[in-house]
Amino acid sequence: MPGDDFARPAHILLVEDNPGDVRLMREAFAELEVRTHLHVASNGESALAFIRRQGDYRHAPWPDLILLDLSLPGRDGRAVLAEIKSDPQLRRIPVVVLTSSQEQDDIARAYDLNVNSYIAKPRDLEEFIYVARGIEAFWLRVVKLPKE
């Protein structure tokens, strides 16, 4: 049955520097049927350290899915995406860009870097819940995800 892979909580890494958007995503994911654990990295360096289990993140779980903002301080989302998708150990982790940019150049560049999907960031809690339910339906129920 779809979703049976997640008898344990699904580990989702949200790479987002806006505390308001982090709060909205936490509230939206709390509405889901599939249990999730939302981990947050506020910049590109922290995201890569989490994924690689380096430093303070040496005991971090393997993320089942990464939600990545493009506009980040320091190393931006494009650089993080390029690094993930060029690393043979990391490239299988699905990455969904979740960003405010709807520019065709940003969308095309993300797909050129092998993003798995691109979602325009919602504007309010109702839209965040709608997006979270779509992520749940597709990424956590329908799709078969690789194990670490």
Backbone bond lengths (Angstrom), bond angles and torsions (degrees), N, CA, C in turn:
res aa  C-N    CA-C-N  psi(-1)  N-CA   C-N-CA  omega(-1)  CA-C   N-CA-C  phi
1 M - - - 1.453 - - 1.526 109.18 -
2 P 1.341 118.72 140.06 1.461 119.71 178.87 1.519 110.93 -57.94
3 G 1.324 115.01 142.57 1.460 120.77 178.55 1.515 114.17 88.26
4 D 1.350 117.78 -8.04 1.459 120.11 -178.48 1.520 112.69 -66.71
5 D 1.329 118.21 -19.96 1.459 120.96 178.69 1.525 111.26 -64.83
6 F 1.321 117.47 -16.79 1.440 120.38 -174.22 1.522 112.23 -109.10
7 A 1.349 114.90 55.28 1.454 120.07 169.58 1.531 107.54 -65.93
8 R 1.318 116.02 -31.00 1.470 122.14 172.57 1.533 106.94 -93.69
9 P 1.315 118.13 163.89 1.466 118.23 176.37 1.530 111.04 -62.41
10 A 1.307 116.09 143.74 1.463 121.39 173.06 1.529 107.23 -76.43
11 H 1.321 115.99 130.77 1.463 120.66 179.27 1.514 109.25 -93.75
12 I 1.329 115.09 116.67 1.457 122.06 -179.01 1.515 107.78 -117.06
13 L 1.330 115.71 127.47 1.458 120.73 175.73 1.519 108.09 -98.36
14 L 1.319 116.15 115.46 1.456 122.99 175.37 1.521 107.62 -96.73
15 V 1.319 116.63 119.25 1.463 121.33 178.54 1.523 106.15 -105.17
16 E 1.321 114.66 99.91 1.464 121.41 -170.51 1.522 109.41 -152.35
17 D 1.341 116.68 131.87 1.462 120.28 -178.79 1.528 113.62 -99.30
18 N 1.331 118.03 -7.35 1.456 121.26 -178.80 1.533 109.36 -92.12
19 P 1.351 118.08 111.97 1.467 120.66 -177.64 1.534 113.41 -59.02
20 G 1.329 117.31 -32.85 1.458 120.56 178.28 1.524 111.54 -65.85
21 D 1.327 116.86 -41.50 1.464 120.31 177.97 1.524 111.23 -69.41
22 V 1.332 117.08 -35.26 1.465 120.30 175.91 1.527 109.35 -61.88
23 R 1.324 117.20 -45.70 1.465 121.62 179.48 1.524 110.68 -60.02
24 L 1.339 116.74 -45.40 1.465 120.12 179.80 1.532 111.76 -63.42
25 M 1.332 117.10 -39.06 1.468 119.44 178.44 1.530 110.26 -66.71
26 R 1.325 117.23 -40.53 1.467 119.71 177.50 1.534 110.36 -59.90
27 E 1.315 116.66 -45.39 1.459 120.49 179.12 1.525 110.97 -64.01
28 A 1.321 117.09 -41.48 1.463 120.93 -179.51 1.524 111.41 -65.27
29 F 1.325 117.50 -44.70 1.465 120.51 -178.95 1.530 111.79 -70.53
30 A 1.318 117.73 -23.01 1.467 120.41 175.88 1.531 111.27 -67.65
31 E 1.325 117.45 -18.45 1.464 122.73 -179.61 1.528 113.16 -83.49
32 L 1.326 118.31 -8.80 1.460 121.22 -172.47 1.525 112.69 -79.98
33 E 1.336 114.79 158.93 1.464 120.68 176.20 1.523 111.07 -81.55
34 V 1.345 117.08 -39.39 1.460 120.87 177.43 1.525 106.93 -73.57
35 R 1.328 115.35 129.21 1.465 119.27 178.82 1.531 108.76 -68.43
36 T 1.316 115.58 132.36 1.459 120.30 179.25 1.521 109.36 -130.13
37 H 1.312 113.90 152.12 1.461 120.44 170.63 1.524 104.92 -120.34
38 L 1.329 115.48 112.88 1.456 121.24 -177.37 1.524 109.26 -93.15
39 H 1.317 115.83 112.25 1.464 122.66 176.36 1.526 106.53 -96.61
40 V 1.315 117.26 145.73 1.461 120.40 -176.14 1.518 110.63 -125.09
41 A 1.320 114.99 133.17 1.466 122.77 169.84 1.521 105.89 -121.22
42 S 1.320 117.11 130.37 1.467 120.17 -173.90 1.527 113.93 -92.65
43 N 1.327 116.67 -0.06 1.470 119.19 176.99 1.533 108.91 -155.74
44 G 1.323 114.98 170.50 1.460 120.34 -176.44 1.510 114.21 -64.95
45 E 1.309 117.33 -38.91 1.466 120.94 179.63 1.526 111.23 -62.76
46 S 1.329 116.22 -45.45 1.471 120.05 178.59 1.522 110.96 -63.98
47 A 1.328 116.74 -38.76 1.470 120.22 179.27 1.523 110.51 -61.03
48 L 1.318 117.20 -46.68 1.467 120.33 -179.46 1.528 111.21 -66.79
49 A 1.328 117.21 -37.57 1.473 120.25 176.85 1.528 110.19 -63.79
50 F 1.333 117.61 -40.22 1.462 121.46 178.05 1.522 110.16 -62.14
51 I 1.322 116.34 -50.53 1.464 120.88 -176.80 1.527 111.29 -63.06
52 R 1.322 115.97 -37.85 1.475 120.58 -179.21 1.521 112.87 -87.75
53 R 1.325 116.59 -2.52 1.464 122.38 -179.41 1.523 111.93 56.65
54 Q 1.307 114.59 54.23 1.459 121.27 -179.03 1.528 110.34 -110.54
55 G 1.326 115.58 152.68 1.460 121.48 175.02 1.513 112.31 57.05
56 D 1.321 116.63 -128.75 1.464 121.91 -179.18 1.526 112.87 -62.34
57 Y 1.312 117.05 -14.78 1.469 121.71 -176.43 1.529 112.99 -101.77
58 R 1.308 118.73 17.47 1.471 120.39 -174.60 1.527 113.09 -62.04
59 H 1.335 117.79 -19.80 1.468 120.93 178.17 1.530 111.95 -108.07
60 A 1.317 116.17 15.49 1.468 119.99 -178.72 1.526 110.56 -66.23
61 P 1.317 116.98 145.44 1.465 119.40 176.39 1.526 110.37 -74.93
62 W 1.311 115.34 157.19 1.459 121.37 174.88 1.537 107.27 -69.35
63 P 1.332 118.16 124.69 1.467 118.10 -179.52 1.534 111.27 -73.58
64 D 1.326 114.92 136.32 1.461 120.41 175.00 1.522 110.06 -78.45
65 L 1.328 116.08 -25.28 1.456 122.62 -176.44 1.518 108.51 -156.30
66 I 1.327 116.17 143.92 1.463 121.54 175.56 1.519 108.20 -117.48
67 L 1.335 116.53 128.68 1.461 123.44 172.66 1.520 106.29 -105.44
68 L 1.310 117.20 116.77 1.462 122.06 -167.51 1.513 112.54 -122.18
69 D 1.326 115.95 120.85 1.467 121.10 171.34 1.520 107.83 -78.87
70 L 1.325 117.17 146.70 1.467 119.75 177.58 1.520 112.13 -83.05
71 S 1.324 117.15 -33.09 1.468 121.55 -176.66 1.509 109.80 -92.92
72 L 1.319 114.99 97.29 1.457 121.39 -179.04 1.519 109.18 -127.80
73 P 1.333 117.33 152.00 1.464 118.93 174.18 1.530 110.13 -69.73
74 G 1.310 116.40 148.35 1.470 119.99 -179.82 1.510 110.27 71.61
75 R 1.302 116.31 -125.85 1.464 121.65 178.72 1.528 108.32 -70.05
76 D 1.327 116.90 115.27 1.459 119.38 -175.15 1.527 111.85 -78.71
77 G 1.331 115.32 174.28 1.454 121.12 -176.16 1.517 114.11 -60.68
78 R 1.325 117.73 -32.94 1.469 120.40 178.52 1.526 110.75 -63.68
79 A 1.323 115.91 -43.30 1.468 120.43 179.33 1.524 110.62 -66.77
80 V 1.333 116.96 -39.08 1.465 120.87 178.01 1.523 109.74 -64.38
81 L 1.325 116.67 -45.98 1.460 121.19 178.96 1.521 111.00 -60.36
82 A 1.325 116.95 -44.95 1.469 120.91 179.46 1.527 110.62 -60.69
83 E 1.319 116.59 -41.22 1.465 120.00 -179.24 1.538 111.67 -68.23
84 I 1.317 116.36 -42.38 1.472 119.71 178.84 1.523 110.37 -62.23
85 K 1.322 116.48 -48.73 1.463 120.32 -173.19 1.528 113.16 -76.52
86 S 1.328 117.99 -11.66 1.468 120.13 176.60 1.530 112.11 -96.40
87 D 1.324 117.28 -6.17 1.462 121.77 -178.37 1.531 109.14 -97.54
88 P 1.341 118.21 118.76 1.468 120.40 -178.04 1.526 114.52 -57.53
89 Q 1.326 118.17 -27.51 1.466 120.93 179.99 1.522 112.50 -81.83
90 L 1.322 117.74 -21.68 1.467 120.79 -173.96 1.519 113.90 -108.80
91 R 1.320 117.69 -22.30 1.464 120.53 -169.04 1.519 115.16 -62.30
92 R 1.334 117.45 -17.59 1.469 119.45 179.16 1.523 113.18 -78.98
93 I 1.321 117.39 -15.16 1.465 119.89 177.94 1.529 107.42 -69.08
94 P 1.327 117.99 122.31 1.461 119.12 178.13 1.524 110.73 -65.48
95 V 1.320 115.28 135.45 1.459 121.79 178.06 1.523 108.54 -120.33
96 V 1.323 115.09 125.27 1.453 122.26 175.45 1.516 107.06 -111.88
97 V 1.324 116.43 118.90 1.458 118.99 174.17 1.518 106.99 -75.14
98 L 1.324 115.84 128.66 1.459 123.86 178.27 1.521 105.33 -128.89
99 T 1.319 115.67 96.80 1.457 120.17 -169.23 1.521 110.95 -143.76
100 S 1.313 116.22 163.52 1.464 120.27 -179.86 1.525 112.40 -80.34
101 S 1.308 118.37 -18.70 1.466 120.77 -178.13 1.524 111.65 -71.89
102 Q 1.320 115.16 130.51 1.454 121.39 173.32 1.527 110.20 -117.01
103 E 1.331 115.65 18.71 1.462 121.54 179.57 1.520 110.07 -69.77
104 Q 1.320 116.72 133.39 1.461 121.25 179.53 1.521 112.28 -58.03
105 D 1.339 117.71 -35.26 1.466 120.29 178.50 1.532 111.10 -63.48
106 D 1.337 117.32 -40.83 1.467 120.79 178.58 1.524 110.81 -67.30
107 I 1.321 116.26 -41.53 1.466 120.24 179.74 1.523 110.07 -63.94
108 A 1.334 116.54 -48.33 1.474 120.45 -179.23 1.522 110.69 -62.88
109 R 1.318 117.81 -43.99 1.467 121.43 -179.70 1.532 110.99 -61.33
110 A 1.345 117.15 -41.92 1.462 120.38 179.01 1.531 110.64 -61.58
111 Y 1.324 117.10 -43.57 1.463 119.22 178.70 1.526 111.31 -69.57
112 D 1.335 117.11 -33.00 1.471 119.75 174.44 1.525 110.65 -61.83
113 L 1.334 116.34 -30.03 1.467 121.78 179.16 1.530 111.94 -88.60
114 N 1.334 116.81 9.30 1.466 123.85 175.63 1.520 114.79 72.91
115 V 1.332 117.39 32.65 1.459 119.49 172.43 1.531 107.73 -62.18
116 N 1.328 116.36 150.65 1.460 120.05 -179.31 1.525 112.48 -83.98
117 S 1.318 117.40 -30.78 1.460 121.86 171.88 1.524 109.32 -164.69
118 Y 1.323 114.68 163.62 1.463 122.04 -174.54 1.523 107.47 -131.70
119 I 1.328 116.24 122.25 1.463 121.43 -178.39 1.526 108.85 -124.66
120 A 1.342 115.49 132.28 1.464 120.15 173.64 1.520 108.27 -72.34
121 K 1.323 116.09 132.87 1.464 121.66 -176.49 1.536 110.03 -62.80
122 P 1.318 116.17 131.89 1.470 120.43 178.26 1.527 111.36 -65.02
123 R 1.336 114.62 165.73 1.462 119.94 -177.43 1.528 113.92 -103.83
124 D 1.337 117.66 -22.02 1.461 119.27 -177.71 1.531 109.41 -145.41
125 L 1.334 115.97 174.05 1.461 120.22 -174.97 1.525 111.88 -59.34
126 E 1.312 117.41 -41.99 1.469 120.00 -179.56 1.536 110.69 -58.31
127 E 1.332 116.84 -43.35 1.469 120.37 178.58 1.528 111.32 -69.69
128 F 1.333 117.58 -36.58 1.469 120.49 176.52 1.526 109.84 -61.55
129 I 1.322 117.29 -42.18 1.467 120.80 178.45 1.521 110.11 -63.50
130 Y 1.319 117.40 -42.03 1.470 121.74 178.08 1.534 110.53 -59.00
131 V 1.324 116.90 -46.23 1.474 121.61 179.20 1.527 110.14 -65.22
132 A 1.331 117.45 -44.54 1.468 120.74 179.77 1.521 110.67 -60.28
133 R 1.324 117.78 -40.01 1.475 120.68 178.28 1.528 110.97 -66.94
134 G 1.325 116.82 -36.30 1.462 119.65 175.80 1.519 111.56 -65.66
135 I 1.321 116.54 -41.29 1.466 121.12 176.72 1.525 109.40 -62.92
136 E 1.317 116.23 -44.78 1.464 120.01 178.42 1.527 110.69 -59.96
137 A 1.335 116.84 -49.72 1.465 120.88 -176.31 1.524 111.37 -59.48
138 F 1.328 116.43 -45.80 1.460 119.11 -176.06 1.520 112.96 -84.48
139 W 1.331 117.26 -58.55 1.461 121.36 -171.18 1.522 114.08 -76.89
140 L 1.338 118.32 -27.13 1.461 119.85 -174.97 1.527 113.69 -109.69
141 R 1.321 117.38 -7.71 1.463 120.06 179.45 1.522 113.04 -121.10
142 V 1.316 118.13 -42.77 1.472 121.21 -174.10 1.527 112.09 -90.90
143 V 1.314 116.34 -49.32 1.468 122.08 -174.13 1.523 110.64 -72.71
144 K 1.314 116.70 140.70 1.456 121.93 169.93 1.525 106.75 -90.73
145 L 1.315 116.72 119.74 1.457 121.80 -177.79 1.521 110.49 -97.74
146 P 1.336 116.37 146.63 1.470 118.24 178.13 1.523 110.88 -72.57
147 K 1.299 115.34 148.35 1.464 120.46 173.13 1.524 107.25 -82.57
148 E 1.294 115.64 164.01 1.468 121.33 -178.96 1.510 111.42 -53.15
